[in-house]
Amino acid sequence: MEKKASTDVKPVLVDASSGTMLPYRQTQRGLASRHVQLMAIGGSIGTGLFVGIGSYLRDAGPLSLFLGYIVWGCMFILPVNLSIGEMCAYLPIRGSIFELAARFVDPAFGFAMGWVYFYGGVMLVCTEYAAVATVMQYWNTSVSPAVWVAMALVVCSLLNFVAVKYYGESEFIMASTKILLLIGLVLLTFITMVGGNPKHDVYGFRNWTHGVMFEYYTDGVTGRFLGFFSVMVYAAFSVAGPDLPALAAGEIQNPRYTIPRVVKMTFWRIVGFYVVGVLAVSIICSPRDPRLMSAIDDAAAGSAASPWVIGIENLGIHGLPDLINLLILLSGWSCGNAYLYSSSRTLYSLARDGQAPKFLLKCTASGIPIYCVLTVSLLSCITFLVADTSSVTVFYWFVDLTTIAFVLTYTGMLCVFIGWYRALKAQGIDRKQFVPWASPFQPYMSSIAIVIGCTTALFNGFSVFKPFTIEGFVTSYFGLAFWVVMFTFWKVFHRTKFVNPAEADLYSGKAEVDEECKIWEDGAYEERRKVKLAQMNWARRVWEKMW
């Protein structure tokens, strides 16, 4: 088949003094593999695993918690990772997954996906800022939570205004601390469960002996299933990852090698961390612990709601809870930092596609979309609601608002892959020969995951109907209504049509990416990398091969 000419047009501005057309500066490929992997891992491991998970341990039980994360990770997050990896390895363009949605499904679909993800990203930034305020109250309840929100907001904004490679380094360091925190907590759980604690209590799986799947919302088998389903909904909030490599595709070095490697390794690391993490937290803290049950409902409890802190204090370990809370604080900071990055790049992608104001295309000399970062920082100021309402309450508001947005976005990404798959088939292209990396078990895994995603989106707020609460209904379903409104608006206003797979555009932007990637794909780069590795000591070689 003859390739279509590239229609990718770089955004331009008009010089008012001369009337000439000048290209906008663009984002730059300054992110190495280790940066992207730690961004994806760090962005997904937020305070949800350390603070918010306590209420689900209490309501659903340890086995439901464990199974909910396994099912969501393997049946939904894995297909999204694989789908993203295949498409973005072929076309690692700056327009990201939302431009691909316009090419393979419908321009209105891409518009709705982009704006829903942007809204979800901003809500997640707010979630982490609220979590920072919650954790800070562990040490000091006399200072307004708004002070801690302002502190987190200023630091994350400043880190996103510097060149992307420095942002990548800052996120690498902060994400590393939370990974070390989680590894440390898992090791602590194992050591203490076999008797390595001040009380010499060999408690083992004692907290799994008084019921492991609790009835939630109703009685019997249905109640136990709803407890499991509620954990899956919470996992939808806390287990992220596929979006960050997709959004950073235009800023990744050697993208056709790096992206498949990142999505494969990142999935196993994320799910591994979460599955082992939720197992450990269900071992160290009893779901029927009175302090856990009261902390969730006590607005002044702050980070005492963390089951990790409660479990450690119950073992008579002193001093360590302060360190744990400090690292949880950094965890929230890191996740907020990562999603300030991703939501600003989403806004930039929308502006590139003409779906957001053109002034947002302005980038600094170092490739930072400065007005996009500033816009997200200003919108995240709604987190100052913690000044009038408890930070724990505001945290759970933002959790609900974020969850539905991310479920819809990830489900949309899977729909884009199905559109991509159909386009290749309709145009007589063998995808295993056409793309740099073909993901396995497709399109079956993606199709099953779409059903799971749609079911979760429709029923994520099942508990708000009886008794009916307006607050719960709005936070659970606002994202769904927002998606319908944005899709309908763009489809009606621009009279868009669903894309015919036989006519889908598979080539626009590819020539530009090919030119950018020559530096890594000409063979000489790999030879230089091998020589450089050979000159390193053994420890440095191991470090480099890890990423």
N, C-alpha and C positions, 0 to 999 in steps of 0.2 A: 504493500500500500504506500502511495506517495504521501510523505509527511506534509502537513499543513505548515504554512509559514507562521513564524511566531508573531503573535499579535500583542505581546506583552509590551505595554508602553510605560516608560518610566514617568512618574509624576513630575509635573513642571510647575514653575511659578513665573510670573512676569516681572521683570525689572522695571520699576516705575520710571526710572530716570532715562532709560534707553529704549524701553518697549520691547526688549529682546526676551526670548524664552530661555529660562535657566532651569536645569534639573535640580530637584530637591536632593539634598543629601539623603543617603539611605542608611539603614542599620548595617552593621558590619559583622563579618564572620570572626568573632573574637572568643567564641566558647569552645573549649576543648572537650573531649569525651568525658573526662572526670568531672568537669563543671556541670555538664548536662545530666549526668547520672546522679550527682549529689543534689542538683536542683530538683530532679524528679522524685528522688527518695526523700529529700528534706522537705520538699513542698507537700508531700503526701503524709509525712509523719508530723502532724501538728499536735495541738493540745488535746485533740479528740481522744487520742490513745491514753493520755495521762490524766485528764480531768473528767471530760464528759462521759467517758465509758462507764463510770460508776453507777449511773442511773440504770443502764441496761444490764449490768451485772446484777443489780438489785431486782429488777423487774422480770428478766427473762431467765436468769440462772446461768451457771457456768458452761454447761454443754451447749445450750442455745447460742451463747456468745461465741464459743469456739466454732460451731458448725456454721453460723451465720457468716463469719468472716471467710471461712474456707469456700463456701458456695459462691459468695459474691466475688471473691478474688478469682477463682478458677473458671466460673461460668460466665462472668461478665467482664471483669477487668482484663483478663488474659486475651479474649478476642479483640477488645478495643486496642490493646497494645500491639497485637500482631497486625491488625488492619492499618493502624497509623504508620507502623514501621514500613510496610510495603509501599504505601502511597507516597509518603514523604521521602523515602529513600530515592524514589524515581523522580519526584518533583519537589525538592526542598526549597520551595519559593517563599518569598517574603509575605505573599498573600495568605499563606498557611492553609489550614484545612477548610476555612470558610470560603476561600476562592475555589477550592476543589469541589465543595458542595454546590456552588453555582454552576460549575461545569458538568457535573455528573448527575445532579438531581434537579435543581430548580434554583434560579437566582434568588427567589424569595426564601427558599429553604436556607441558603447560605446566609442571607441577611438576618433571618430569625435566629439561626444558630449563633452567629457572631454576637448579636446583641444580648441574647440570653446568657451566653458564656461570659460576656463582659459584666453583666449584672451579677452573675454568680461569683465571678472573681472579686468584684468589689465587696460583695457580701462576705466572702471568705476572709478578705483583708480585715473587715470590721470584726468578724468572729475572733480572729487572732488578737486584735487589739483589745477586745473585750476580755479575752482570756488572760492577757497580760495584766489587765487591771484586777481581774479575779485573783490571780496568783500573788500579786503584790500585796493584797489584803491579808495574806498569811502572816506578813510581818508587821503591817501597819494599817489599821482601820480608821485612823484619825484623819488621814489625807484623802481628799476627794479622788475617786477613781479616775476622774477626768484628767488629773495630772499625769497618771501613768499612761493613759491613752495618748496624750499629747507627746509624751516622751517617746513612745514606740513609733508614732506617726512621723515625728521629725527624723529619727534615726533611719527608718526604712526609706523615707523619701530621699534623704541625702545619699544613701547607698545606691539608689536607682538613678540619681542624676550623674553619677560618674560613669566613665567608659565601661562598656559591658564586660571587658575582661576583668576589671577590678570588682564589679558587681559579682561576677562569677567566682572570684577568689573569696569574697566575703561570704557568699552563700555556701561555698565549699567548706569554709571553716565552721560556720554556724550549723550547717547540716551535719557535719562530722560530730559535733558535740552531742546532738540529739541521738545519733546512731550509737555513740559510745554510752550515752545514758541508757538507752534501751538494752544494749548488750549487758551493761552493768546491772540493771534491774533483773534481767533474766538470770544472770549468774548469782545474784543475791538471793533470788527466789530458790534456786536449786540448793545453794549452800545452807540456807536457813531451814528448808523443808526437811533436810536430813539431820538437823540438830545443831547446825552451826549458828546459833543465836544465843544471846545472853541468858535465856531461860532454858537452854538445852532441850527445847521442845521439838521432838521429831514429829512434826504435824503432817507431813506427807500430803496426801490428797484428802485430808479431813474435811475441807470445805466443799468437797464433791460428794459427801456421804449423806447429806440431808436434802436430797432432791436436786436434780441437775437441769431439768427443764421446767420452769415455773409457768403456771397458768397466768396469762396476761389478757386483760380486757373481758374475757369470758371464761367459762369453765371447761374442763375436759380436754380432749384432744385438740379441739379448735383453739382453746386458750393457749395450749403449748405451742401450736403452730404459729399463732399470732405473736407469741413471745419471740420465736425464731425469726419471723418476718420483720418484727420491729428492729431486731439486730441487723438484718440485711439492709434496712433503710438507713440505719446509723452508719453501717459500713460504707454505704453509698456516699455519705458525707466525708468520712474519715480516710477511706482508701482512694487516693487519687493517683496521678502519675502520667497517664497517657497524653494529657493535654499539654504538659510542659515541653516535651520533645517536639510535638507538632508545632507549637507556637514559636519555638526557638529554631525551627528548621532553617530559617533564613540567616541565622547568626552562628550556626555550627560549622566548625572546621571539618573538612573532609566528610561532608554529610552522608554520602552514599555508602561509606564504610561505617561511619559512627552511628547513624540512626538505627539500623537494624541491630547492631551490637548493644546499643543503649536500651532499646525496648525489650530485648530478650533478657538481658541481665537485670534490668531494673525491675521487671515483673517479679522475678524470683526473689529478689532482695526485699521488695515491698511486701509481698505476700508472706515471705518467710518471717520478716520482722513482725508483721501484724499477727500472723497465726501463732507464732511462738510467744509474742507479747501478750495476746489475750489469754492464752493458756496460763502464762505465768501470773498474770494479775488475778485470774480466777483461783489460783492456788494460794497466793499469799494473803488474799483478803476474802473474808466470808461474805457472801451476798446478803446474809442476815445480820451483819454487824450493825448494832444500834447506831454507831457513829456514822456509818455510811448512809443509813436510811434517813437520819436526821439532817446530815450535811447537805444532801441533795435538795431538801426542802427549806433549809435555813438560808435566807438571803444573805446573812452576814457570815456564813461559813467560809466563803471564799474557796481557796484551794484545798481546804480540809475535805472537800468532796472527792479528792483524788483517792482512789482505792489503794494506790501504791503507798501514799503517805500514811493512811490509816493502818494498813497491814504492817508497815515497818515500825510504827509507833507501838502497835500492839505487841510486838516482839521485844519491846524494851530497848530498842536501839535509839540512842540519843545522838543528836547532832546531824545525822545523815538526812533526816527529812528536810533540813534547811538547804543542804546541798542539792537534794532532789528537786526541791521547788525552784532553786536558782536555775537548774538546767531545764526544767519545764518552762520557765520564763524565757530562756533562750530559744526553746523549741517553738513557742508561740511567735517570737520575734522573727525567727527564720522563715516560718510558714507565711507570715504576713509579708515578709520581704519578697519571697518567691512569687506570691500571687499579685503583689503590686507590679512586679515585672510582667507576669503573664497577662494581666488585664490591660496594662498599658500597651503591650504588643498587639493585643486583640483590637484595641481601638485604632492603633496604627494600621493594622490590616484592613479594617473596615474603611478607613479613610483612603487607603490605596485603591480600594474597589469602588470608590465613589459613594459609599454608604454611610459616611460620617463627614463632618465639615473638613474642607481641604486644609485649613490652618493646622490641623493635627498632624500633617505630614512633615512639618518642620523638624529636622534633626540637627543636633549639634555636630561639631566637627568630629567628635568621637563616636557618632552614630546613635545618640540617644534621642528618641522622639520626645522632646522636652515637654511639649504641651500635653501629650498623652499622659506622661507621668504626673504632671501637675494636676490634670483633670481627675485622675484616680485618687490622688492625695486629697484633693478638695472634697470629693464625694465620700471618702472614708471618714470625714469629719462627723458623719451621722452617728458614729460610735460614741460621741459625747452624750448620747442618751443615758449612758451609765451614770451621769451626774444626777439624774432624777430618778432612775430605776436601778435596782440592784444589778451588779455586773453579772451575776449568775443568770438572772432572768434574761438580760439582754443577750448573753452568750447563747442561750438556747433559742431565742428568737432568730438570731443569725444562723444558727445551725439548720433550722428548718428552711429558712429562705435560701440557703446555699445548697442544701441537699437536692431539691427539686431541679434547680438550675443545672447541676452537674449530671444528674441522671438524664435529663433531656439532651444535654450537650453530648455526652458519651453515646447515647442511643442514636443521636443524629450522625455522629462520626461513623457508626456502624452502617447506617443507611447510605452514607456517602461511599463507603467501601462496596456495598452491594451495587450501587450505581457505577462505580469504577469497574467492578467485575463484569457487569452486564455490557459495559461499553467495549471492553477488550474482546469479549466473546462475540458481540455483534459486528465488530470490525475485523473479525477473523485473526486476532492476534493471540499468540501463545504467551500467556503471561509469564510462564516460567523461563521463557527465552527473552522476553521483552523488558523485564524489570531487573534491577540489580539484586533484589532479594524478594522471593515469593514466600509469603507466610503460609504455614501448613494448615490443613483441616478446613480449608475455605471452599465454598461460602457457608458451610454448615455451622461452624462455630459462631459466625457473625449473625446468622439467622436466628439461632437459639437465643443468643444474647439480646437481640432486638426484642424478642418476646418478653424476656426477663425485664429489660429496661422499661418497656411500655407498661407492664404490669406494676412495677414499682412506682412509676410516675403517677399512675391512676389511683393506687391504693396507699400511697405513702402517708396520707393523713387520716387513715381509717379510725384512729382513736379520738378524733375531734368531733365526731358526729353524735356520739351519745356518751355523756351530755354534750350538746353542740356548743362550741366556743368560737366566737367570731375571730378572736386573736389567733387561735390555732388553725382555723380554716384559711385565713389570709396568709399566714406564714408558710403553710403546707402547700398551697395551690397557687400562690401569686405567680410563680415562675411559669406554670402551665398556661395561665391566662395571658401572661406577657408574651409567651411564644406564639400563641394563636393570634394575638393582636398584631404582632410584628410581621408574621407571615402573611396574614390577610392584607395588611396595609401595603406591603411591597408588591404583592401579587396583583392587587386591584389597581394601585397607583401606576405601576409600570407594565401591567398586563403581561406578566411573565408566563412562560409555559414550561411544563415539565420537559426535561431534556430527552430527546430521542437518543437511545444508546448508540445507534449507528452513526449519529452526527456529533457525539460528544467530543470535546476538544481535549486531546491527549498530548498536545505538543507545545502550546503557547508557554513561553517562559523557559522551555527546556534548553534552547540554544544559549540563552543568557547564563543559565546554571552550568551548562557544560563548559562555558568559557571560564567561569569563576572556579570551577573544580579542576581545571587543568593542572594547577599547581600541585594537587594531591594525587592526580590520576595519571600522570605522565610516566610513571615508572621510576623516574629519578628520585621522587620524594620517598618512595618505599626503600630504595637503596640507601638514601641518606639516613632514614630512620633506623635501618638495621645496623649501619655503621655506628650511629650514636648509641644504640642499645649495647653494642659490643664493647664500647668504651666505658660503660657504667659498671659500678660494682654490683654484686649480686643483689643486695637489698634494694638498690634503685631500680634494677631490672624487674624485680618482683613487683614493686610499686607501679611501674609503668604498665606492666602487663595486666594488672588488676583492673585498669580502666580502659 
